[in-house]
Amino acid sequence: MRLAAYYWERTKRQRPAMAGLAFIIFLIILAVSGPFFTVSPTQVNFDEKNIPPPGFTLEQSIYNASSGGFVTTVQRGTWEHPLGTDGMGRDMLAMLISGARVSLLVGLLATGIAIIIGALIGITSAYFGGAMDSVLMRATDIFMTFPFLLLLILIVYLFGSSLTLIIMAIGLTGWTGTARLVRSETLSLRTREFIMASKALGASHLRIIFYHLLPNTLSSIIVLATLSIPGAILAEAALSFIGLGDPQVASWGNILNAGQGSLQTAWWVAVEPGMMLFFTVLAFNFMGEGMREAFEPGGD
Amino acid sequence: MTPLVEIKDLKKYHPLRQGYIFSKRRGEVRAVDGVSFSISEGETLGLVGESGCGKSTLGRTILRLEEPDSGSIVFRSEDITHIKAKDMKWWRKEAQMVFQDPKNSLDPRMTVGNSIEEALIIHDMGDQKKRERRVKELMIKVGLEPDLMARYPHELSGGQQQRIGIARALAVNPKLIVADEPVSALDVSVQAQILNLLADLKKELGLSYLFIAHNLWVIRYISDRVAIMYLGKIVELADKKELFRSPLHPYTEALLSALPGKKDRIILKGEVPSPVDPPSGCRFHPRCPRRFDRCEREEPELKDICKGHFVMCHLY
């Protein structure tokens, strides 16, 4: 535990990492508390469609049947919808918060699945070596070369689209990098004398793996996990963007997809989820980089 | 004295492979190539040799950290050469190891107390309270403050780390300790402390050591008998005093002539040959200043010249 405190002290000195962490915490608070103060993200209201955020205006030409001509109306933003509404009059703030929930869920769960599989395969491969190593690493290579997006599309096509399925699919395909990293770390640890000392004491394979190898690779695993979360978030957004996301939930990818058609008029519908994605990915990357720096051995 | 461990014609070859699934054997490194000796109860056998001569592999093979290819290891009439991993627990309690690099031999993510305690957990030695008491006892025994048990290895000095390594080895009450260059990574002043500690512990606990080193001073200080190893074979084995007074093997002569204060220093020609393809006949013949025809053709045997002075050389 004192080691954890030590690394926290070192991470604290990394400013971008702290900014990233602050943003992530802010996002988590929003995602969790959102439903209590926003309207339903799926509530459609055609009287209030395409309202811009406050301070912006939208000029629209509307055909007026009584005068038989086009009338230009100016739509002004209101504080009732601080981030505007989309083409179906849904509140953007509520949708973005719902999207944050989806993205965090996908990012954390999918990465969690991928990291667990990858770490187990990597450690097993390196620790037992020989034929086990060959088989597992060739399997990893094959998995790595497989076009991941195509696989996701195939899964969604075959089993239909649900958030659970997407999380599973991203997790089950995303472990290869972790497996390789953990394998290489374990290979160098395996020959260290403290592993041999444990063997000489009669420690079982499981004890060596879970009490010595895993704790010693944990810092790399945590860094890699943090750096892979954006990948998972972007994968879900990409799937949703091409229309293969879960249609039941408002995710940033879905909103982007809906907003791209009206980019010239109601630009905020696409720009806002885009910005959220951008900053979230950036926050996780900053945090991962900062931790990598802090966990670097030998530094100060 | 009755032998505690008896090693007969022990061989350990490391295969040189290429690829894994369709692997080809490209020869082998003959790290340990037919070694026989015994260690008596309460005795320290010093094992000297240049780096790469197979002395560390020998130590690890005796502990069954590496699988022997042939030969036998007998501990108190119990053959442990081929016992399976699941039947090895008792042997792990009898024989322990102290490593060369104290920093590397401790898990950096574990407090040093936990590192010692691990031995007790593996062998089900007492509940948590008893284990903690035992860890404190062991730390006092190796000359450390018990308060240090909550520290991590990087917070300790090299000497303290090595003391922890020794305490961990002692935790299971072993009879035999293989010490693989236990002081060569330490400062000279600390070396003496650790050597004294090992000598005291031996007396107090009735331990036997296989003490591996390349430093002749260290060997001279700690050993009862000394074995000289060259290219996977023991070329000379004798009582310490006997060996330092009258070395027989030309290789031993050369080694001892390198000690300060000796005149007539013998400089060996050439490099140690590769253990993948050792020389024919006597392994030392390409570098031997006293070789003759027979050395090239015929491999000498390890012969008892007089009262336990063994030498592997055609001169005798």
Interface residues (C-beta under 8 A of the other chain):
Chain A: R2 L3 G130 A131 D133 S134 R192 E193 F194 M196 A197 S198 K199 A200 L201 G202 A203 S204 R207 Y211 H212 P215 N216 L218
Chain B: Y20 I21 R60 L63 L65 M88 K89 R92 K93 Q96 M97 F99 Q100 D101 N104 S105 L106 D107 P108 R109 M110 S115 E118 A119 I122 H123 Y152 G165 R168 V172
